[in-house]
């Protein structure tokens, strides 16, 4: 028996680099998957590739009415909703706070924070109807420190920590666990392509060489942790934060020749 047989998983941002990795892995483990996102062409293509246990749902995470359609659609297609992965997120173009316009600030918080809030709000009744389940919010290592020129993104991910813990307290007695994952620099278009309005991609000026595991993370690294946290193997874990960054937050590692 596979880990997610007879379960239904909704992944937001499900057509992106990390999102599509999550979707494929849940499906391979037996889950019905609902691919939430704005790119209907890519979403439909991924659903067609996976077959009858997959659906694409157009989902603007910042729009409460969009959530109000997506969650019932998951229940209608597959009978229940058991897992929500709040994966959708956007990055701001780098700029000092004094040079960051309010529209950029609002857009980043709207997607990264309000989108997750709306997801929890919409999914909680469905998870309760399913007699429990799991929510995982994808945050960032930037939620554990400050990063110059990324104030909107950092603020949104710091706020996710409080939202995660509050949701865990509110939903725990309904057998709904809520945790967060904090990836470091993961090799996806999010890292290799400039954010809207940015001149350079993060990968253009970041090197993993100084750190304990001197490589970029891969989407599969995050996916494996996500599968654990949403499975019955993590039944006693809620309100927790999981850093997966290859040692980035530890700082530069002692090099082999001096060890």
BALOBA-1460 file (C-alpha; in Angstrom, 3 decimals):
// residues 259
<rec num="1" residu="x" x="0.000" y="0.000" z="0.000"/>
<rec num="2" residu="x" x="1.289" y="3.439" z="-0.935"/>
<rec num="3" residu="x" x="1.528" y="6.241" z="1.621"/>
<rec num="4" residu="x" x="-1.282" y="8.357" z="0.157"/>
<rec num="5" residu="x" x="-3.685" y="5.769" z="-1.227"/>
<rec num="6" residu="x" x="-7.275" y="7.061" z="-1.132"/>
<rec num="7" residu="x" x="-6.167" y="10.556" z="-0.109"/>
<rec num="8" residu="x" x="-6.579" y="13.821" z="-1.990"/>
<rec num="9" residu="x" x="-3.907" y="16.511" z="-2.009"/>
<rec num="10" residu="x" x="-4.258" y="20.106" z="-3.213"/>
<rec num="11" residu="x" x="-0.991" y="21.834" z="-4.138"/>
<rec num="12" residu="x" x="-1.011" y="25.561" z="-4.886"/>
<rec num="13" residu="x" x="1.515" y="26.837" z="-7.375"/>
<rec num="14" residu="x" x="1.328" y="23.279" z="-8.655"/>
<rec num="15" residu="x" x="2.795" y="23.938" z="-12.093"/>
<rec num="16" residu="x" x="6.046" y="25.558" z="-10.877"/>
<rec num="17" residu="x" x="9.429" y="23.980" z="-10.252"/>
<rec num="18" residu="x" x="8.779" y="22.900" z="-6.682"/>
<rec num="19" residu="x" x="5.023" y="22.554" z="-7.106"/>
<rec num="20" residu="x" x="5.182" y="20.120" z="-10.006"/>
<rec num="21" residu="x" x="7.742" y="18.033" z="-8.106"/>
<rec num="22" residu="x" x="5.336" y="17.835" z="-5.168"/>
<rec num="23" residu="x" x="2.382" y="16.971" z="-7.401"/>
<rec num="24" residu="x" x="4.214" y="14.150" z="-9.188"/>
<rec num="25" residu="x" x="5.515" y="12.675" z="-5.939"/>
<rec num="26" residu="x" x="2.133" y="12.650" z="-4.204"/>
<rec num="27" residu="x" x="0.618" y="11.054" z="-7.285"/>
<rec num="28" residu="x" x="3.344" y="8.404" z="-7.383"/>
<rec num="29" residu="x" x="2.531" y="7.619" z="-3.742"/>
<rec num="30" residu="x" x="-1.092" y="6.908" z="-4.608"/>
<rec num="31" residu="x" x="-2.773" y="10.288" z="-3.994"/>
<rec num="32" residu="x" x="-5.415" y="12.001" z="-6.018"/>
<rec num="33" residu="x" x="-3.861" y="15.378" z="-6.836"/>
<rec num="34" residu="x" x="-5.443" y="18.745" z="-7.475"/>
<rec num="35" residu="x" x="-3.031" y="21.068" z="-9.244"/>
<rec num="36" residu="x" x="-3.851" y="24.620" z="-8.231"/>
<rec num="37" residu="x" x="-2.472" y="27.477" z="-10.298"/>
<rec num="38" residu="x" x="-2.990" y="30.226" z="-12.843"/>
<rec num="39" residu="x" x="-1.296" y="28.620" z="-15.860"/>
<rec num="40" residu="x" x="-4.153" y="26.605" z="-17.297"/>
<rec num="41" residu="x" x="-2.128" y="25.257" z="-20.213"/>
<rec num="42" residu="x" x="0.660" y="23.848" z="-18.059"/>
<rec num="43" residu="x" x="-1.750" y="22.681" z="-15.390"/>
<rec num="44" residu="x" x="-3.958" y="20.830" z="-17.824"/>
<rec num="45" residu="x" x="-0.922" y="19.263" z="-19.488"/>
<rec num="46" residu="x" x="0.387" y="17.995" z="-16.139"/>
<rec num="47" residu="x" x="-3.031" y="16.623" z="-15.204"/>
<rec num="48" residu="x" x="-3.300" y="14.874" z="-18.586"/>
<rec num="49" residu="x" x="0.173" y="13.392" z="-18.101"/>
<rec num="50" residu="x" x="-0.753" y="11.970" z="-14.694"/>
<rec num="51" residu="x" x="-4.165" y="10.641" z="-15.710"/>
<rec num="52" residu="x" x="-7.456" y="10.037" z="-13.952"/>
<rec num="53" residu="x" x="-6.200" y="10.743" z="-10.420"/>
<rec num="54" residu="x" x="-5.229" y="14.313" z="-11.320"/>
<rec num="55" residu="x" x="-7.193" y="17.509" z="-11.907"/>
<rec num="56" residu="x" x="-6.185" y="21.076" z="-12.670"/>
<rec num="57" residu="x" x="-8.066" y="23.789" z="-10.790"/>
<rec num="58" residu="x" x="-7.549" y="27.395" z="-11.776"/>
<rec num="59" residu="x" x="-6.690" y="29.007" z="-8.463"/>
<rec num="60" residu="x" x="-5.734" y="32.587" z="-7.725"/>
<rec num="61" residu="x" x="-4.646" y="32.239" z="-4.112"/>
<rec num="62" residu="x" x="-5.312" y="35.931" z="-3.438"/>
<rec num="63" residu="x" x="-8.998" y="35.583" z="-4.370"/>
<rec num="64" residu="x" x="-11.317" y="34.122" z="-1.739"/>
<rec num="65" residu="x" x="-13.929" y="33.212" z="-4.355"/>
<rec num="66" residu="x" x="-11.291" y="31.235" z="-6.260"/>
<rec num="67" residu="x" x="-10.605" y="29.190" z="-3.133"/>
<rec num="68" residu="x" x="-14.342" y="28.771" z="-2.611"/>
<rec num="69" residu="x" x="-14.494" y="27.043" z="-5.993"/>
<rec num="70" residu="x" x="-11.266" y="25.017" z="-5.827"/>
<rec num="71" residu="x" x="-11.829" y="23.223" z="-2.511"/>
<rec num="72" residu="x" x="-15.363" y="21.972" z="-3.334"/>
<rec num="73" residu="x" x="-14.076" y="20.947" z="-6.769"/>
<rec num="74" residu="x" x="-11.490" y="18.716" z="-5.081"/>
<rec num="75" residu="x" x="-14.160" y="17.158" z="-2.875"/>
<rec num="76" residu="x" x="-16.517" y="16.708" z="-5.809"/>
<rec num="77" residu="x" x="-13.876" y="15.021" z="-7.949"/>
<rec num="78" residu="x" x="-12.379" y="12.739" z="-5.314"/>
<rec num="79" residu="x" x="-14.746" y="12.622" z="-2.348"/>
<rec num="80" residu="x" x="-12.621" y="14.423" z="0.250"/>
<rec num="81" residu="x" x="-9.648" y="16.715" z="0.804"/>
<rec num="82" residu="x" x="-6.916" y="15.363" z="3.084"/>
<rec num="83" residu="x" x="-3.845" y="17.524" z="2.496"/>
<rec num="84" residu="x" x="-3.260" y="21.160" z="1.567"/>
<rec num="85" residu="x" x="0.176" y="22.333" z="0.448"/>
<rec num="86" residu="x" x="0.419" y="26.138" z="0.395"/>
<rec num="87" residu="x" x="3.270" y="26.296" z="-2.083"/>
<rec num="88" residu="x" x="2.410" y="29.324" z="-4.244"/>
<rec num="89" residu="x" x="4.768" y="32.250" z="-3.802"/>
<rec num="90" residu="x" x="6.375" y="35.182" z="-5.570"/>
<rec num="91" residu="x" x="9.606" y="37.117" z="-5.092"/>
<rec num="92" residu="x" x="10.097" y="40.867" z="-5.188"/>
<rec num="93" residu="x" x="12.752" y="42.530" z="-7.358"/>
<rec num="94" residu="x" x="15.625" y="43.480" z="-5.062"/>
<rec num="95" residu="x" x="15.399" y="47.013" z="-3.714"/>
<rec num="96" residu="x" x="16.114" y="48.831" z="-0.484"/>
<rec num="97" residu="x" x="13.066" y="49.509" z="1.672"/>
<rec num="98" residu="x" x="13.121" y="53.217" z="0.818"/>
<rec num="99" residu="x" x="13.054" y="52.308" z="-2.886"/>
<rec num="100" residu="x" x="10.305" y="49.691" z="-2.614"/>
<rec num="101" residu="x" x="6.908" y="50.918" z="-3.783"/>
<rec num="102" residu="x" x="3.784" y="50.057" z="-1.863"/>
<rec num="103" residu="x" x="2.271" y="48.164" z="-4.802"/>
<rec num="104" residu="x" x="5.198" y="45.719" z="-4.760"/>
<rec num="105" residu="x" x="4.969" y="45.335" z="-0.991"/>
<rec num="106" residu="x" x="1.234" y="44.649" z="-1.169"/>
<rec num="107" residu="x" x="1.536" y="42.192" z="-4.058"/>
<rec num="108" residu="x" x="4.165" y="40.041" z="-2.335"/>
<rec num="109" residu="x" x="2.259" y="39.893" z="0.950"/>
<rec num="110" residu="x" x="-1.003" y="39.278" z="-0.871"/>
<rec num="111" residu="x" x="0.309" y="36.150" z="-2.593"/>
<rec num="112" residu="x" x="2.700" y="34.781" z="0.012"/>
<rec num="113" residu="x" x="0.776" y="35.550" z="3.187"/>
<rec num="114" residu="x" x="-2.847" y="36.359" z="2.431"/>
<rec num="115" residu="x" x="-2.956" y="33.521" z="-0.104"/>
<rec num="116" residu="x" x="-1.907" y="31.066" z="2.585"/>
<rec num="117" residu="x" x="-4.384" y="32.539" z="5.091"/>
<rec num="118" residu="x" x="-7.199" y="32.140" z="2.576"/>
<rec num="119" residu="x" x="-6.079" y="28.598" z="1.805"/>
<rec num="120" residu="x" x="-6.194" y="27.551" z="5.451"/>
<rec num="121" residu="x" x="-9.555" y="29.278" z="5.878"/>
<rec num="122" residu="x" x="-11.048" y="27.505" z="2.856"/>
<rec num="123" residu="x" x="-9.513" y="24.083" z="3.436"/>
<rec num="124" residu="x" x="-10.090" y="23.708" z="7.182"/>
<rec num="125" residu="x" x="-13.798" y="22.781" z="6.913"/>
<rec num="126" residu="x" x="-13.028" y="20.235" z="4.181"/>
<rec num="127" residu="x" x="-10.206" y="18.679" z="6.203"/>
<rec num="128" residu="x" x="-12.553" y="18.529" z="9.183"/>
<rec num="129" residu="x" x="-15.151" y="16.743" z="7.036"/>
<rec num="130" residu="x" x="-12.433" y="14.237" z="6.115"/>
<rec num="131" residu="x" x="-11.870" y="13.568" z="9.844"/>
<rec num="132" residu="x" x="-8.506" y="15.317" z="9.820"/>
<rec num="133" residu="x" x="-5.493" y="15.865" z="7.630"/>
<rec num="134" residu="x" x="-2.424" y="18.006" z="7.177"/>
<rec num="135" residu="x" x="-1.474" y="21.466" z="5.988"/>
<rec num="136" residu="x" x="2.074" y="22.440" z="5.097"/>
<rec num="137" residu="x" x="3.044" y="26.030" z="4.381"/>
<rec num="138" residu="x" x="6.149" y="26.503" z="2.240"/>
<rec num="139" residu="x" x="8.086" y="29.381" z="3.791"/>
<rec num="140" residu="x" x="11.817" y="30.129" z="3.381"/>
<rec num="141" residu="x" x="15.091" y="30.417" z="5.250"/>
<rec num="142" residu="x" x="14.484" y="34.153" z="4.833"/>
<rec num="143" residu="x" x="11.825" y="33.697" z="7.544"/>
<rec num="144" residu="x" x="14.639" y="33.072" z="10.024"/>
<rec num="145" residu="x" x="16.774" y="36.154" z="9.450"/>
<rec num="146" residu="x" x="16.967" y="39.416" z="7.566"/>
<rec num="147" residu="x" x="17.994" y="39.754" z="3.926"/>
<rec num="148" residu="x" x="18.813" y="43.180" z="2.534"/>
<rec num="149" residu="x" x="16.759" y="44.292" z="-0.470"/>
<rec num="150" residu="x" x="14.054" y="41.659" z="0.023"/>
<rec num="151" residu="x" x="11.884" y="43.266" z="2.714"/>
<rec num="152" residu="x" x="8.478" y="42.298" z="1.256"/>
<rec num="153" residu="x" x="9.450" y="38.661" z="0.757"/>
<rec num="154" residu="x" x="11.170" y="38.404" z="4.145"/>
<rec num="155" residu="x" x="8.202" y="39.986" z="5.926"/>
<rec num="156" residu="x" x="5.739" y="37.662" z="4.221"/>
<rec num="157" residu="x" x="7.708" y="34.552" z="5.163"/>
<rec num="158" residu="x" x="8.281" y="35.668" z="8.769"/>
<rec num="159" residu="x" x="4.532" y="36.172" z="9.087"/>
<rec num="160" residu="x" x="3.910" y="32.645" z="7.814"/>
<rec num="161" residu="x" x="5.628" y="31.321" z="10.927"/>
<rec num="162" residu="x" x="3.057" y="32.929" z="13.206"/>
<rec num="163" residu="x" x="0.188" y="31.944" z="10.951"/>
<rec num="164" residu="x" x="1.381" y="28.324" z="10.927"/>
<rec num="165" residu="x" x="1.617" y="28.110" z="14.704"/>
<rec num="166" residu="x" x="-1.741" y="29.779" z="15.232"/>
<rec num="167" residu="x" x="-3.441" y="27.440" z="12.768"/>
<rec num="168" residu="x" x="-1.815" y="24.445" z="14.476"/>
<rec num="169" residu="x" x="-3.327" y="25.541" z="17.803"/>
<rec num="170" residu="x" x="-6.762" y="26.202" z="16.335"/>
<rec num="171" residu="x" x="-7.016" y="22.997" z="14.289"/>
<rec num="172" residu="x" x="-5.152" y="20.457" z="16.394"/>
<rec num="173" residu="x" x="-8.235" y="19.101" z="18.195"/>
<rec num="174" residu="x" x="-9.795" y="18.520" z="14.773"/>
<rec num="175" residu="x" x="-6.893" y="16.185" z="13.961"/>
<rec num="176" residu="x" x="-5.470" y="18.666" z="11.469"/>
<rec num="177" residu="x" x="-1.723" y="19.165" z="11.693"/>
<rec num="178" residu="x" x="-0.089" y="22.370" z="10.407"/>
<rec num="179" residu="x" x="3.662" y="22.733" z="9.807"/>
<rec num="180" residu="x" x="6.037" y="24.823" z="7.729"/>
<rec num="181" residu="x" x="9.027" y="24.026" z="5.534"/>
<rec num="182" residu="x" x="11.821" y="26.564" z="5.112"/>
<rec num="183" residu="x" x="13.841" y="25.846" z="1.971"/>
<rec num="184" residu="x" x="17.134" y="27.514" z="1.217"/>
<rec num="185" residu="x" x="18.220" y="28.092" z="-2.369"/>
<rec num="186" residu="x" x="16.484" y="25.466" z="-4.512"/>
<rec num="187" residu="x" x="17.283" y="24.983" z="-8.188"/>
<rec num="188" residu="x" x="14.051" y="26.135" z="-9.840"/>
<rec num="189" residu="x" x="13.088" y="28.915" z="-12.272"/>
<rec num="190" residu="x" x="12.352" y="30.961" z="-9.122"/>
<rec num="191" residu="x" x="16.143" y="31.053" z="-8.579"/>
<rec num="192" residu="x" x="17.456" y="30.876" z="-12.134"/>
<rec num="193" residu="x" x="15.154" y="33.485" z="-13.676"/>
<rec num="194" residu="x" x="14.934" y="37.136" z="-12.550"/>
<rec num="195" residu="x" x="11.873" y="38.145" z="-10.568"/>
<rec num="196" residu="x" x="9.530" y="40.479" z="-12.417"/>
<rec num="197" residu="x" x="11.256" y="43.826" z="-12.589"/>
<rec num="198" residu="x" x="14.658" y="42.456" z="-11.523"/>
<rec num="199" residu="x" x="17.821" y="42.727" z="-13.611"/>
<rec num="200" residu="x" x="19.442" y="39.494" z="-12.399"/>
<rec num="201" residu="x" x="18.430" y="36.114" z="-11.026"/>
<rec num="202" residu="x" x="19.399" y="35.013" z="-7.511"/>
<rec num="203" residu="x" x="21.570" y="32.265" z="-9.015"/>
<rec num="204" residu="x" x="23.661" y="34.951" z="-10.732"/>
<rec num="205" residu="x" x="25.066" y="36.185" z="-7.424"/>
<rec num="206" residu="x" x="24.626" y="33.243" z="-5.045"/>
<rec num="207" residu="x" x="27.107" y="30.387" z="-4.666"/>
<rec num="208" residu="x" x="26.616" y="27.389" z="-2.348"/>
<rec num="209" residu="x" x="30.357" y="26.691" z="-2.325"/>
<rec num="210" residu="x" x="31.081" y="28.028" z="1.225"/>
<rec num="211" residu="x" x="28.415" y="25.953" z="2.924"/>
<rec num="212" residu="x" x="28.351" y="22.485" z="4.479"/>
<rec num="213" residu="x" x="26.571" y="20.908" z="1.503"/>
<rec num="214" residu="x" x="28.061" y="22.842" z="-1.424"/>
<rec num="215" residu="x" x="25.288" y="22.546" z="-3.971"/>
<rec num="216" residu="x" x="21.925" y="24.064" z="-4.741"/>
<rec num="217" residu="x" x="18.971" y="22.178" z="-3.339"/>
<rec num="218" residu="x" x="16.797" y="20.221" z="-5.724"/>
<rec num="219" residu="x" x="12.983" y="20.271" z="-5.704"/>
<rec num="220" residu="x" x="13.046" y="16.573" z="-4.802"/>
<rec num="221" residu="x" x="14.901" y="17.404" z="-1.567"/>
<rec num="222" residu="x" x="11.972" y="19.535" z="-0.423"/>
<rec num="223" residu="x" x="9.407" y="17.091" z="-1.767"/>
<rec num="224" residu="x" x="10.763" y="14.194" z="0.296"/>
<rec num="225" residu="x" x="10.436" y="16.266" z="3.480"/>
<rec num="226" residu="x" x="6.939" y="17.355" z="2.459"/>
<rec num="227" residu="x" x="5.809" y="13.773" z="1.922"/>
<rec num="228" residu="x" x="7.014" y="12.862" z="5.398"/>
<rec num="229" residu="x" x="5.283" y="15.801" z="7.104"/>
<rec num="230" residu="x" x="1.939" y="15.107" z="5.419"/>
<rec num="231" residu="x" x="2.037" y="11.341" z="6.041"/>
<rec num="232" residu="x" x="0.981" y="9.285" z="9.031"/>
<rec num="233" residu="x" x="4.676" y="8.960" z="9.896"/>
<rec num="234" residu="x" x="4.503" y="12.544" z="11.204"/>
<rec num="235" residu="x" x="1.313" y="12.043" z="13.216"/>
<rec num="236" residu="x" x="2.806" y="13.622" z="16.368"/>
<rec num="237" residu="x" x="4.229" y="16.722" z="14.631"/>
<rec num="238" residu="x" x="2.396" y="20.033" z="14.441"/>
<rec num="239" residu="x" x="3.287" y="23.715" z="14.691"/>
<rec num="240" residu="x" x="6.879" y="22.903" z="13.735"/>
<rec num="241" residu="x" x="9.381" y="24.496" z="11.366"/>
<rec num="242" residu="x" x="11.682" y="22.430" z="9.160"/>
<rec num="243" residu="x" x="14.752" y="24.046" z="7.629"/>
<rec num="244" residu="x" x="16.149" y="22.397" z="4.495"/>
<rec num="245" residu="x" x="19.029" y="24.532" z="3.276"/>
<rec num="246" residu="x" x="22.245" y="22.485" z="3.036"/>
<rec num="247" residu="x" x="23.663" y="24.396" z="6.005"/>
<rec num="248" residu="x" x="23.101" y="27.888" z="4.602"/>
<rec num="249" residu="x" x="21.902" y="29.329" z="7.910"/>
<rec num="250" residu="x" x="24.861" y="27.797" z="9.737"/>
<rec num="251" residu="x" x="27.254" y="29.982" z="7.783"/>
<rec num="252" residu="x" x="30.490" y="29.004" z="6.015"/>
<rec num="253" residu="x" x="31.693" y="25.476" z="6.764"/>
<rec num="254" residu="x" x="35.214" y="24.448" z="7.717"/>
<rec num="255" residu="x" x="36.885" y="23.433" z="4.493"/>
<rec num="256" residu="x" x="38.120" y="19.852" z="4.132"/>
<rec num="257" residu="x" x="41.815" y="20.673" z="4.003"/>
<rec num="258" residu="x" x="41.614" y="22.449" z="7.379"/>
<rec num="259" residu="x" x="39.301" y="20.010" z="9.137"/>
